[in-house]
């Protein structure tokens, strides 16, 4: 066979060199795919509306900002000249602090509005409020009781709307959870997450996300406290589409078996105070303890979105080295920053794409 020699400046050698440099920087076909994702101008009401590449892109941007700002000590005024309206019908430590400090750290101006400050749906229609805020700020984060309120805002607004929590979903919490797990385990695909507790908004967001990231999901809830049927049907469809497992049971130990991650949340959400006595009785046996972890995978960890009550998880687990709750809480800041930057700018991550 004859061989051909190429000069240093030949197009073929240049192409090979470019390919090698690209690989050296940690990029791949997957990185090219995520690199083309553009979320600018989108709203973020539920992760049901976001595909696998879009969720991975958000995690990539979030981790990139954390690396550059926290560890690299860089100042990145990516949101300079922009403002956010933060509407809070429900109080919160993590959602308020992460959004307010994160937006300011990026050079923007956050404006905090409670039900005492704004006429949302009371003296002023949701439609009118959405149109007014669209002319006064660049983005809205709303933490509300009813998910329909978010949908109404989004329908009438000309700026992005972020779900800071609703009765149906809590998507910004799940982004922090998956960034935390990615940092701890190195990748997400193949992990098994076990939810032990109430079939609430946080679980619903897990169900809309896990399969898209290759994560298996096992759910243990007491009878009568399972997830919404419409959410379950969509989760089953996603699980089948992405080839992951989705298991439902009422036995916490069955759910915990061979799991990598044990997760729970409050058994009594805001607005359910009158049900507390009954709920505590119905959730008896659902507390996460070291005994629960004894049937999990040897590398098991624990997550809780906080605030936490002792009946949900005991101190031995909550304050153990297996607990990731405080890195999880901190990551609320980096993931909301990543989300806001992605919805308001065309920012491209500077760090190599992480393994998913």
Residue, then its C-alpha position, 0 to 999 in steps of 0.5 A: x500500500x502506498x502512503x501519503x505524507x502531509x505537510x504541517x500546514x495541510x488541512x487534514x493535519x490541521x483538522x486532526x490537531x483541532x480534534x486532539x485539542x478538543x479532546x484534550x480540553x475534555x470535550x466530547x460529542x456530548x459536550x457539543x450537544x449540550x453546547x448548542x442548548x440555548x435556554x435564554x427567554x424560557x420560563x422554568x415552571x416544571x422540569x417536565x418541560x425540559x429534556x435531558x440535554x437541557x437539564x444537563x446544561x443547567x447543571x453544567x452551567x451551575x457547576x461552572x459558576x461555582x468553580x469560577x466564583x467560589x473556587x476561582x475567586x472570579x467576579x462575574x457580573x453576568x446580570x449587571x443592569x438586570x433585576x428580579x422580582x421575588x414574589x413569596x406567598x410562602x416564607x423560606x430561608x434557602x429560596x430567598x437567601x440563595x436567589x437574593x444573594x446569588x442575583x446580587x453576586x452576579x451584579x443584578x438587583x433583587x427585589x423581595x415582595x411578600x403578600x403584604x407588598x404586592x396585590x397578586x390576585x387580590x387587589x390586582x389580577x394576576x394578568x395585570x401583575x404579570x404585565x406590570x412586572x414585565x415592564x419593570x424587571x427582567x425575570x420573576x421568581x414566585x414561591x406560591x401556594x397554587x401552581x395555577x398561579x405560576x401558569x397564569x403569570x407565565x401566560x401573561x408575562x413577556x419575561x421568564x417566570x421561575x417556580x420557586x415552589x408550588x403545591x405541585x412542583x419544586x424544581x429548583x430544589x431538585x437541581x440542587x439535589x442532582x448537582x450535589x449527587x453529581x459532585x459526590x458520586x462523580x456522575x449520575x447515570x446508574x444511581x438509585x434514589x429512594x424517596x421515603x415519605x410524602x408524595x409531595x411537590x419535591x417528589x413530583x420534581x424528582x419524578x420529572x427528572x430522574x429518568x432523564x439523567x439515567x437515575x432509578x427511582x424507588x418511592x415509599x409512601x404510606x397508603x393514601x399519600x402517593x404522588x399525583x396520578x398525572x405525575x405518576x403516569x408521566x414518570x412511568x412514560x419517562x422511565x420506559x423511554x429512558x430505560x430506568x426503574x421506577x418502583x412504588x411501595x409502601x414499605x420503606x425498607x423495600x425502597x431503601x434496599x440497594x439504594x445509593x441515596x435515601x431522601x425524605x422531606x417534611x411530612x407536614x407541609x405549610x398549609x397542612x398544619x391541621x392534618x399534623x396529628x393524623x399525618x404523624x400517625x400515618x407516617x409511623x415507621x417512615x423515619x430514616x435511621x441507620x437501620x434503614x441505611x443498613x439495607x442500602x448500598x454501602x456508599x449510601x448518602x442522605x438528602x433532605x431539602x430542609x427544614x427538617x424534623x426529627x420524626x423524619x430522620x434521626x440525628x444519627x443519620x442527619x449529622x453523619x458523614x453520609x448526610x449531604x444536606x448542608x452541601x445540598x443547601x449551599x447548592x441551592x445558590x449555585x443552581x439558582x444562579x446557573x438557572x438565572x444566567x441561563x434564562x437571561x443570557x447566552x453564557x457558555x460554561x468555561x469548564x469542561x463538561x462533567x460526566x453525567 
